[in-house]
Amino acid sequence: MFYYDYDQLIFSQHKLNSKKSNYLLRFSFLEYNLIFNFEKQDPERAERELIKFFDHHMDLIENASHEELHRSLINLVGDFTMTGLANHFNGTNFVQLREIYFDWLTDEVPENAKEFKKDMELICKDFFELQSSENQVISIDTVPKQVYQITYYINMHLYDKMQPFRIAEYLNLSYQYVSRLFTHTMGLSIQGYIDKQRVEESKKLLLHTDLPLSKISRMLNYYDSSNFIKHFKKFVGTTPKQYRLHNQQRQLLLKQQTAENISRNSFTNRDSLV
């Protein structure tokens, strides 16, 4: 194997010890299988691969250095991100999740082999969950480069003021040409895509924050709350307030059902012991 000396810019041959070599080999196989199943959108099979890895190779993980485990997590996040970018229009979701993980994966993470297992499971869960039915999957090879550039720019600037012709100008594209190309490819105009993606972003804010509608509308550069409600209803079919209330009630119901199931199972187990 070769390593890179950043100070002297020299490539030198470096022999790995057998334990390190074996860990890197086994993890590389796992890495390949996880990314393969990520492309196939098969989280169940990926989970089985993960379980098998930890069942059969926990000794290798426990003997691996902290640096090796840390680097493995960083590499996996990078692999998921690049695969997501290559197969999804809204690839910025994967970039944002990568940055969150890069901030979280400090030099102290993971603390031990047990935490490494938890971190791996969490990373896989989060990236697979981004592959929802709402996240349009398509090979970037089949999409005009100019269209992808515009979708990427829009999704990275949802909280900024945007005008379609300014976006084209920034990307050094002919607005007349790219506007027609975008509509033909996406089935809606550039402005329509901006509106749609802002509504999708507002749904996250409605579900995961207590921000008032007026604050959300300002953050996403709507003229006012009425303008925000109008756009939201156009794409979702209900008002932001109704959407938030409905999902809060749904989450509460799910929690109640979970609590009831736990209680019921507890009584069943207790009766079976009597």
C-alpha positions as CSV (number, residue, x, y, z in Angstrom):
1,M,0.0,0.0,0.0
2,F,1.1,3.6,-0.5
3,Y,0.7,6.5,1.8
4,Y,1.0,10.3,1.1
5,D,3.4,12.5,2.9
6,Y,1.8,15.9,2.9
7,D,5.0,17.7,4.0
8,Q,7.4,16.3,1.5
9,L,4.9,15.3,-1.2
10,I,6.4,11.9,-1.6
11,F,4.7,8.5,-2.2
12,S,6.3,5.8,-0.2
13,Q,5.6,2.1,0.1
14,H,4.1,1.1,3.5
15,K,3.4,-2.5,4.5
16,L,0.2,-2.9,6.6
17,N,0.2,-5.3,9.5
18,S,-2.1,-8.3,9.1
19,K,-4.8,-7.1,11.6
20,K,-5.1,-3.7,9.9
21,S,-5.1,-5.2,6.5
22,N,-7.8,-7.7,7.4
23,Y,-10.0,-5.0,8.9
24,L,-9.7,-2.7,5.9
25,L,-10.4,-5.6,3.5
26,R,-13.6,-6.7,5.5
27,F,-14.8,-3.1,5.8
28,S,-14.2,-2.5,2.1
29,F,-16.5,-5.4,1.3
30,L,-19.1,-4.1,3.6
31,E,-18.8,-0.6,2.1
32,Y,-19.2,-2.0,-1.4
33,N,-22.3,-4.0,-0.4
34,L,-23.9,-1.0,1.4
35,I,-23.4,1.4,-1.6
36,F,-24.7,-1.3,-4.0
37,N,-27.9,-1.7,-2.0
38,F,-28.1,2.1,-1.6
39,E,-28.2,2.4,-5.4
40,K,-30.8,-0.4,-5.6
41,Q,-32.8,1.3,-2.8
42,D,-32.8,-1.9,-0.7
43,P,-32.5,-0.9,2.9
44,E,-33.5,-4.4,4.2
45,R,-30.7,-6.1,2.4
46,A,-28.2,-3.4,3.5
47,E,-29.4,-4.0,7.1
48,R,-28.7,-7.7,6.8
49,E,-25.2,-7.0,5.4
50,L,-24.5,-4.7,8.4
51,I,-25.7,-7.3,10.9
52,K,-23.6,-10.0,9.3
53,F,-20.5,-7.8,9.4
54,F,-20.8,-7.0,13.1
55,D,-21.7,-10.6,14.0
56,H,-18.7,-12.1,12.2
57,H,-16.0,-9.4,12.5
58,M,-16.5,-7.7,15.9
59,D,-13.1,-8.9,16.9
60,L,-11.5,-7.0,14.0
61,I,-13.4,-3.8,15.0
62,E,-12.3,-4.1,18.6
63,N,-8.7,-4.4,17.6
64,A,-8.9,-1.6,15.0
65,S,-7.4,1.8,16.0
66,H,-9.6,4.8,16.8
67,E,-8.2,6.5,13.7
68,E,-9.2,3.6,11.4
69,L,-12.8,3.5,12.8
70,H,-13.1,7.3,12.5
71,R,-11.9,7.2,8.9
72,S,-14.3,4.4,8.1
73,L,-17.3,6.5,9.2
74,I,-16.1,9.5,7.3
75,N,-15.5,7.5,4.1
76,L,-19.0,5.9,4.3
77,V,-20.6,9.3,4.6
78,G,-18.7,10.5,1.6
79,D,-19.6,7.3,-0.4
80,F,-23.4,7.7,0.4
81,T,-23.2,11.4,-0.6
82,M,-21.6,10.9,-3.9
83,T,-24.0,8.0,-4.8
84,G,-26.9,10.2,-3.8
85,L,-25.6,13.1,-6.0
86,A,-25.2,10.7,-9.0
87,N,-28.8,9.3,-8.8
88,H,-31.0,12.1,-7.5
89,F,-32.2,15.4,-8.8
90,N,-32.3,16.9,-5.4
91,G,-28.8,15.8,-4.5
92,T,-28.4,18.8,-2.2
93,N,-30.2,16.8,0.5
94,F,-27.3,14.4,0.6
95,V,-24.7,17.2,0.7
96,Q,-26.5,18.8,3.6
97,L,-26.6,15.5,5.5
98,R,-22.9,15.0,4.8
99,E,-22.1,18.4,6.3
100,I,-24.1,17.6,9.4
101,Y,-22.2,14.3,9.8
102,F,-18.8,15.9,9.1
103,D,-19.5,18.4,11.9
104,W,-20.7,15.7,14.3
105,L,-17.9,13.2,13.5
106,T,-15.2,14.9,15.5
107,D,-11.8,13.3,16.2
108,E,-13.3,11.8,19.4
109,V,-16.0,9.8,17.5
110,P,-16.4,6.9,17.8
111,E,-15.5,6.4,21.5
112,N,-15.3,2.6,21.1
113,A,-16.4,-0.4,19.0
114,K,-19.9,-0.4,20.5
115,E,-20.4,3.2,19.6
116,F,-18.9,2.6,16.1
117,K,-21.7,0.0,15.5
118,K,-24.4,2.5,16.6
119,D,-22.8,5.3,14.4
120,M,-22.7,3.0,11.4
121,E,-26.4,2.0,11.8
122,L,-27.4,5.7,12.2
123,I,-25.5,6.8,9.1
124,C,-27.1,4.0,7.0
125,K,-30.6,4.8,8.4
126,D,-30.4,8.5,7.7
127,F,-29.1,8.2,4.1
128,F,-31.5,5.5,3.2
129,E,-34.4,7.6,4.6
130,L,-33.5,10.4,2.1
131,Q,-34.5,8.0,-0.7
132,S,-38.2,8.6,0.0
133,S,-40.9,8.4,-2.7
134,E,-40.9,12.2,-2.8
135,N,-37.2,12.3,-3.7
136,Q,-37.2,11.9,-7.5
137,V,-34.7,9.2,-8.5
138,I,-33.1,9.5,-12.0
139,S,-29.8,8.8,-13.5
140,I,-27.9,12.1,-13.9
141,D,-26.6,10.8,-17.3
142,T,-30.1,11.2,-18.7
143,V,-30.5,14.8,-17.6
144,P,-29.0,17.8,-19.4
145,K,-26.1,19.2,-17.5
146,Q,-27.7,22.7,-17.5
147,V,-30.9,21.4,-15.9
148,Y,-29.0,19.7,-13.2
149,Q,-26.9,22.8,-12.5
150,I,-30.1,24.8,-12.1
151,T,-31.8,22.3,-9.7
152,Y,-28.6,22.1,-7.7
153,Y,-28.3,25.9,-7.4
154,I,-32.0,26.2,-6.4
155,N,-31.8,23.6,-3.7
156,M,-28.7,25.2,-2.2
157,H,-30.3,28.7,-2.1
158,L,-33.9,28.1,-0.9
159,Y,-33.5,30.7,1.8
160,D,-32.2,33.3,-0.7
161,K,-34.0,35.5,-3.1
162,M,-34.0,33.9,-6.5
163,Q,-35.0,35.0,-10.0
164,P,-34.8,32.4,-12.9
165,F,-33.0,34.7,-15.3
166,R,-30.5,35.6,-12.5
167,I,-29.8,32.0,-11.9
168,A,-29.1,31.4,-15.6
169,E,-26.9,34.5,-15.7
170,Y,-24.9,33.3,-12.6
171,L,-24.4,29.9,-14.3
172,N,-23.4,31.5,-17.7
173,L,-26.4,30.0,-19.4
174,S,-28.7,31.4,-22.1
175,Y,-32.0,32.1,-20.2
176,Q,-34.3,31.6,-23.2
177,Y,-32.6,28.3,-24.1
178,V,-32.3,26.8,-20.6
179,S,-35.8,27.9,-19.7
180,R,-37.3,25.8,-22.5
181,L,-34.9,22.9,-21.8
182,F,-35.8,23.0,-18.1
183,T,-39.6,23.0,-18.7
184,H,-39.2,20.2,-21.2
185,T,-37.1,18.0,-18.9
186,M,-38.8,18.7,-15.6
187,G,-42.4,19.3,-16.6
188,L,-42.6,22.7,-14.9
189,S,-40.9,26.0,-15.3
190,I,-37.8,27.2,-13.3
191,Q,-40.0,29.4,-11.2
192,G,-42.4,26.5,-10.7
193,Y,-39.5,24.3,-9.4
194,I,-38.4,27.1,-7.0
195,D,-41.9,27.3,-5.6
196,K,-42.2,23.5,-5.3
197,Q,-38.9,23.1,-3.5
198,R,-39.6,26.0,-1.1
199,V,-42.9,24.3,-0.2
200,E,-41.0,21.0,0.4
201,E,-38.6,22.9,2.7
202,S,-41.4,24.6,4.5
203,K,-43.0,21.2,5.3
204,K,-39.8,20.2,7.1
205,L,-39.9,23.5,9.2
206,L,-43.6,22.9,10.0
207,L,-43.0,19.4,11.2
208,H,-39.7,19.8,13.0
209,T,-39.9,23.4,14.5
210,D,-42.5,25.5,16.3
211,L,-41.8,28.5,14.1
212,P,-44.9,30.6,13.3
213,L,-46.1,30.8,9.7
214,S,-45.1,34.4,9.4
215,K,-41.5,33.5,10.3
216,I,-41.3,30.6,7.9
217,S,-42.7,32.7,5.1
218,R,-40.0,35.4,5.7
219,M,-37.2,32.8,5.9
220,L,-38.2,31.3,2.5
221,N,-38.7,34.8,0.9
222,Y,-42.4,34.8,0.4
223,Y,-44.0,38.2,0.1
224,D,-46.2,37.6,3.2
225,S,-48.0,34.8,5.0
226,S,-50.9,34.9,2.5
227,N,-48.5,34.3,-0.4
228,F,-46.9,31.4,1.4
229,I,-50.3,29.8,2.2
230,K,-51.4,30.2,-1.5
231,H,-48.3,28.4,-2.8
232,F,-48.4,25.7,-0.1
233,K,-52.1,24.9,-0.8
234,K,-51.3,24.7,-4.6
235,F,-48.7,21.9,-4.1
236,V,-50.0,20.2,-0.9
237,G,-53.7,20.7,-1.2
238,T,-54.1,22.0,2.3
239,T,-53.0,25.0,4.3
240,P,-49.7,25.0,6.3
241,K,-51.6,25.3,9.6
242,Q,-53.8,22.3,8.7
243,Y,-50.8,20.3,7.5
244,R,-48.9,20.9,10.8
245,L,-52.0,20.1,12.9
246,H,-52.8,16.9,11.0
247,N,-49.2,15.6,11.3
248,Q,-49.0,16.5,15.0
249,Q,-52.2,14.6,15.7
250,R,-50.9,11.7,13.6
251,Q,-47.7,11.6,15.6
252,L,-49.6,11.7,18.9
253,L,-51.8,8.8,17.8
254,L,-48.8,6.8,16.8
255,K,-47.2,7.4,20.2
256,Q,-50.4,6.4,21.9
257,Q,-50.7,3.2,19.8
258,T,-47.0,2.3,20.6
259,A,-47.6,2.9,24.3
260,E,-50.7,0.7,24.2
261,N,-48.9,-2.1,22.4
262,I,-46.0,-2.0,24.9
263,S,-48.5,-2.2,27.8
264,R,-50.5,-5.0,26.1
265,N,-47.3,-7.0,25.5
266,S,-46.3,-6.4,29.1
267,F,-49.5,-7.8,30.5
268,T,-49.3,-10.8,28.1
269,N,-45.8,-11.7,29.1
270,R,-46.8,-11.3,32.8
271,D,-49.8,-13.7,32.4
272,S,-47.6,-16.3,30.6
273,L,-45.3,-16.4,33.6
274,V,-48.2,-17.0,36.1
